Amino acid sequence: MIKNEMYSSDEQKTYNLKIVWRNVFLMCFLHISALYGVWITLMTAKWQTIYAMYFFGIVSAMGVLAGAHRLWCHRSYKAKWPLRLILAIFETMALQNDIYEWCRDHRVHHKYSETDADPHNSNRGFFFAHMGWLLCRKHPEVIAKGSTIDMSDVWDDPIVRYQRKFYIPLVIIIWAAIPSYIPFLLWNESVWNSFFTCVTLRYTFVLHNAWLVNSAAHLYGSRPYNQYIQPRENRAVQYLAHGEGYHNYHHTFPWDYSASELGWKDNFNSATLFIDFFSLIGWAYDRKKVPQNVVNQRQERTGEKNVHRMSPLMDYSYGFVITLVPIWLAFLGRLIVTPLILYAFYS
């Protein structure tokens, strides 16, 4: 992900918003590349490549959600080295900064949420919380408070240290080369098509889903656990971000490995399902869960009342439909949009 530039010590005395035009240019280029990926998806990409794009999107999201977020940042469960290695590979494919830096920024976000020290402070508006924070220099408070965060537990993991040391070459291989060449080698897709669908389009889509946790899930939705904090339960985000939309719960109980009250059996939460699968084979263990009586007491004491909860059947029905948005759009696009484009060009 694009990195923010730092302030000098003199600049930290007074804060003036400074746009990082290099980041603006790179972000524009990324989105133009993603739009070209949409064109390729509609016109020339093979269906296997579209499914591969979706698969790479899922695994890269799991690297952030089950890995950087729930494992390394919040220590909500433990994982043996094979699972940590897999998650580190997936997190590298996500290209949202290395694990160490991701965890540091997220711990600052939790400790100083909705203050100047919050990297994506939602009080500065939807756009800033969503992606604007990447287009300008960090507020001096983010840097100052970030330097006080204890990261020794994250740094103790040799997998984290290795990824941080070799992050750039690993990104070139895992984020770009592997998704570009697997379709070429397995079903003879062009590397050109693979890059713009499985890399730039997939990356942009996953980024926006992740950013919605910082923006929409801090501004829109209910607060059944703590009405005195900004994070909210946002149903759309819970589907698009694979279980990260239960954000009021998560900020109330950040140590819960499920980041939700009900796990995956009664909630659509594929990241929790991922962790529970690896728990079955012994690679994930010591999963932390908040006792139900503690949750109930907190809801009674600080939560909004009469919050509607959807039935598990309806929740999963919506979840499967929305999570498969890239496939639905590709199908509908080829069924409707592509013939119109061809007609316009060749009539």
N, C-alpha and C positions, 0 to 999 in steps of 0.2 A: 504494500500500500504506500501511497505517497506520504512522505514524512514532513512534518512541520519543521520550520527552521526555529532556532533558539533566539532569544533576546540576549543582548549583552547586559552586564550588571547595571550600566547607566540607564538602559532602556526599561529596566524593571521598575524604576522609580515612578514613572507615569505610564499609563497604558493607552495607546492609541492603536486602533485596529489597523493592521498592515496586511494587505493582500499579498500572498506569495504567487506572483504571476506565472512562475514556472509550474506550480501545482495546478493553476487554472488551465493552462495550456495542456498539460498532460491529462487532466480530467476531461477536457473537451475532446482531445484526441481519442481517449479511451471510449467515450460514448459514441463518437462517430464510427469508430471501429466496431462497436457493438451493433450499431444500426446496420452497418454493412453485413455483420454476421446474421442479422434478421433477414436481410435480402438473400443471402446465400441459403439460409434455412428454408426460405420460401421457394427458391428457384432451383438450386442445384445439389444441395447436400443430400446424401443418402440417409434413409431412415435410420440405419444403424448408427450413423454419426449423430443424429438428433438424440437417440437414446443414450449414446455415450456422453453427449453434452449434459444430459440430465443426471447421469450417474456421477460424473465428475463433480457436478454441482452439489449433489448430496454428500459425497464423501468429504469434499472440502469444507462443507458446512459442519459436518461432524467433527472435523479436526478442531474447529473453533469452539463449538458448543460443548461437546463431550470432553474435549481436550483442554485447550487454553482456558476456557471459562470454568467448567465445573471441576476438572481435575486439578490443574496447576494453580489457577487463581484462587478458587474458593476452598480447595482441599476437601471437597464434599464426599470424595471416595478415594480409594487407593487403587493403583493399577500396577501389574507386573510389567517388566521391561518390554515384552513383545507388544503389549497393547500400547504402552507409552511410545514405542517406536512407530507403530502404525498411526497413532494420533499425531505424532510430530510430522510424519510424512503428509498426512491429510491437511494439517494446519499450514504446512509450507505451500501446498497446492492452493490454499485459500488466499495467500498473499495479503494478509492483514497485519503485517509486521511479525517479527519473530515472537516466540512464546514469551520470552522474558519481557520484552517491551509491551506486548499486549496485556500481560498480567499486571504490570506496573500501572499502566494507564487505567485499567479497569478497577484496580484497587483504589486508586485516587478518585475515580468516578463514584464508587460506593461510599467512601469515607467523606467526600465533600460534595455529594450530589446536589445539583442545582445551586452551586455557588460559583464564584469566579475560578475556583480551583478545579472544577469539573471540566474535563477536556471538551465535552459536548453538552454544555449547560443548556437545558431546554428552556430556561427563562429568556434566552436570547433568540427564541423563535424556532419554528419548525425547520426552516432551511439550514440554520446554523447547526442545530442538533443532528440533522440528517447527514449533511455533507459539507456545510460551510466551514466547519471547524478544521477541515483538511485544507482549506483554500486560504487560510490566513495563519499568521504566527500565533503560537500558543500564548494565552494570557500568562503574564509573569507568575501569577499564583499557581497555575498548573505546574510550572517548572519548580517553583519553590516547595510546594507541598509534595510533589512527586519525588523530590530528593529525600524526603523523610520517610518514605514507605519502606518497610522491611521486606526485602526480596530474597533473603538468604535461603529460605526453604525452596524457592523456585531454582535458584542458582545451584543448589546442592545436587540437582539432577544432571548427570553427565549428558543425557540426551538433549536437554535444554541448552547446555553449554556448547555442545557440538553444533546444534542447529544455528545458534547465534553466531558462532565463529565462521561458519561456512554458508551463511544465509544466502548471499547473492548467487553463488554457483548452484546451490540447492534449488533456489527459485527458478533459475534458468532451466534446470533439468526437470524438476517436478511440476512447476506451474505451467511452463511453456512447452518443453520438448515432449514429455510423455503424452499429454493430451493431443498434441499435434501429430505424433507419429504412430500411436496405437491404431487409429482408424486407417492410416495409410498402410500399415503392415498387415492388419487383420482383414480388411475388406476393400483395400485398394481405393480408399478415398484420397483425394488430393490433399497434400499438406496445407495448401492455401485454404481450402474449405475447412479443414480440421482446425486450423489456427483461429479463424474468425468465428467459428461456432463453439468449439470446445474450450477455447481459451478466452478470447475477449468478450464474446456474448455471455458465456457461462459466468465469467468473473464479474462482469457488470451486474448481472441479475442477482448473484449471490451477495454482492456488496450492498445493493439496495435493500435486500431482505434483512441483512445484518443491521444496516443503518436505521431501519424502521424501529428496531428495539430502542435506539437512542432517541428517536423523534416521536413517532406515533404512540409508542408504548409509554411515553412520559407525558403525553398531552391529551390522549383520547382514551376513554374507557372507564371502568368502574374501579373502586378501591375497597374491596370487601374485607381486607385485613388491616389496613392502616390508612385512614382518610387524611392523615396529617402529613403525608409525604406525596411527592409528585408522581412517581411511577404508578402505572395502572394496568389492569387486566385488559388486554386488547386481543379480541378473537382473531382478527385478520392476521396480526403479527404472530399469534401462536401457531397458525397454520403455515404461513410463509417462512417462519424462522424455526420450524420444527420443534416447537414446545417452549420457545423463549418469550412468548407473549403473556405468560402469567407473571407479569412484571411487578405488580404490587406485592404478590406473595414473595417473589424472589428478593426484593429489597427489604422485606420484613424478616425473612428467614433465608439469608444468603448461603448458609451452610447446607441446605437441603440439596442432596444430589440430583433430585428430580426437578428442581426449580419450579415445582408446582405442588399443590396439596395432594392430588390424587394419583400421581404416577402416570403410567400409560394405559392402564386397563380401563379407566373411567374418563381419561382425558386424552386428546390427541397430542402425544408427546413422543415423537420418534427418537429424540436424543436420549430420553430415559430408556426407551426400548433398546437402543443401541448399548447402553451401559448394562442393562439387565441381561442382555444376551451374553455379554462377555463375563458377567458374574456367574452365569450358568457353567461356563467352562473354566472358571477359577482365575481368570485374568483380571477381573475387577472385584474388589472386596472392600469391607468396612464402609459400606454405603451409609451415609448419615441421613436420617429422616427425623423430622420434627414430630414428636408425639401428638396424636390427634387432639388430646385434651388441651395441650398448649395452644394449638391452632384455634380451637373453639373459644378458649378464654381470650385470645388476642382479638378475634373477630368481635366478640361481645364488647370488649373494652374500647377498641379504637376503629373498628371497621364500619363501613357504610352498611345500612340495613336494607333488607329486601332486594338483594342482588340476585338476579335471575341466573340459574345454572342450567345449561343445556344438557339434555340426556346424552349418555355415551354414544348411542346409535346415531343421533343427529350430529354430534360432535365429530365422530369419525367420518360420517358421510360428507360433511363440509370439508373436513381435513383432506380426504383423498382427492376430492374435486379440486380444491385450491392448490394443494401441493403439486398436483400434476399439471399446473397451468402451462408450463413450457410445452408439454406434449399436446395439450388441448389446442393451444394457440398455433402450433405447427400444423396440426391436423386441419383445423378450421381455415388457417391461412392457405394451405395448399388446395383445400376444397373450394374456397371462395375467392380469396385475394389473388392467388397466382393466375387463375384463368383470366381474371380481369386485367392484370398486368400484361399478360401475353396478348390479349385482345387489343389493348391500347397500343402496344408496340407494333403489332403485325397486321392490324386491320387497315 
